[in-house]
């Protein structure tokens, strides 16, 4: 296929009204947006051009592709205040940092690291202050839902006045600690853009996966697009909206499509999926009226997708293992990392990995990168040192041995005095707090001497780190001649090393079979894909939205570039008192596109993949 085609070229050259692009799987949306950014930067490297992605992995991938098309100096720009390629929350953070004064906030704020309990710490204090009879977990879920959608969950049975008290006191607590939650960054950016107190620059903005953003995220993008001098291109596919648990709003894409304020383009030609996979997956969503279902279909070449009906769960895994081994032994130019195995849940992923290990198949699994305790303590200390971070200090107080009651008294005194926790503790008469600030001052005085600073860090009371930590986070204490060492570089290194603001699952690039969940497959593609456990028990699950589950399966099936194999196993039917086919009703929709083969214990021994 010639790139770019006429529709892709229209997007690349677009000016004027904001543009919404509907692009199904394999239609070249990423290549098109990368080409658009590359051309804009080649024409003028000083332009304020940005690309918003959905995940950190996508950000890294897109950034690499753009840099390969333009000079790195042109990509980085000299006077640009916002990131070239980032997730939406990182982009919103840059807006809030630049214009914090318009909402009466300091631009030296932190962002809550939920993984390390910072959000729960604040919510626990909020429950205590308001004397609420509510579980921490229930409050966390309800507050997140409200801050993404401005709607409380029906299950959160609290009266209206108390809900308002929760919102008000939560904002008070965030302001007191000079921090934002992730959702709050977007809300603050919306408030800034809506205030009219500043002139927001003309932005050339590209936004990927619009259907996966929540209503408040989408409002933020629409506010940017309302600037007549900005050029905004939004790309999405409502048929691939699978993040309901994050309050994703697929309807937002339809709203842009029908808006007179937006132009629209649809990419209709798929160049990645084989004909039988494209025809089957489009049949799966045919009657759902998705904008992403407008893809042109190739002629039926007679090929069908292999679906393996297995007698047991274990045989289902073993047959996939045998196919991988058989393929590796009989085909040239194929490696283990050419296989992608998708499962409904993490428990299924673990089951597959265990059996694959028995067959000596090398496996890699997506995992969330967590920050170790020693790195976290170092980060807390450096936040206190570099930014007088009250939230970091609050977490250090128990390390000093202060009891919960003493910490509560100190916090309430600071809030009543309308000063930060850092300022209040700095003048405290408490011996333990005074000793901490004395050691902090020694550390501050050694900032300009890298070796002395490192030595003081290693000896800092309660920090508990050793020399092994520094190479691990890629930090060097070698000073550039004529320049002073800056400890903020360590903070930046830790944040990047662990993706603290952009937490997500990561995997290695080793030549191993990737086994992961359906949801984690978003953005991936592979030569050979196995979609397992497509059973009525899991697709759709009893507690899941069936239409979103259809979209989840659609995403999983469209990851294959060459071969796709679907598996399911028999389930026990209590009404019939026997085992029957466990095939998902979604497979009934595409039954005519499947070549269903039966696999039992005996046929497993003699199974041939071709």
Secondary structure, DSSP 8 states (H G I E B T S, - for coil): --SS-HHHHHHHT--SSEEEEEE-TTS-HHHHHHHHHHHHHHH-TTS-EEEEESSHHHHHHHHHHHHTTS-HHHHH-SS--S-SEEEHHHHHHHHHHHHGGGGT--TT-EE--GGGTHHHHHHHHHHHHHT--S-HHHHHHHHHHHHHHS---TT----HHHHHHHHHHHHHHHHHTTEE-HHHHHHHHHHHHHH-SS-----EEEE--GGGSBHHHHHHHHHHHTSTT-EEEEEE-GGG---GGGTB-THHHHHHHH-TTEEEEEE----SS-HHHHHHHHHHTGGGT-GGG--------S--EEEEEESSHHHHHHHHHHHHHHHHHH-SS--GGGEEEEESSHHHHHHHHHHHHHTT--EEE-EE----HHHHHHHHHHHHHHH--HHHHHHHHGGGT--HHHHHHHHHHHHHTT--HHHHHHT---HHHHHHHHHHHHHHHTTT-HHHHHHHHHTSTTT---THHHHHTT------TTS---THHHHHHHHHHHTTTS--EE---SSSEEEEETGGGTT--EEEEEE---BTTTTT-TTS-HHHHHHHHHHHHTTEEEEEEEEEE-EEETTTTEEE--B-HHHHHTGGGEEEEEE-HHHHHH----
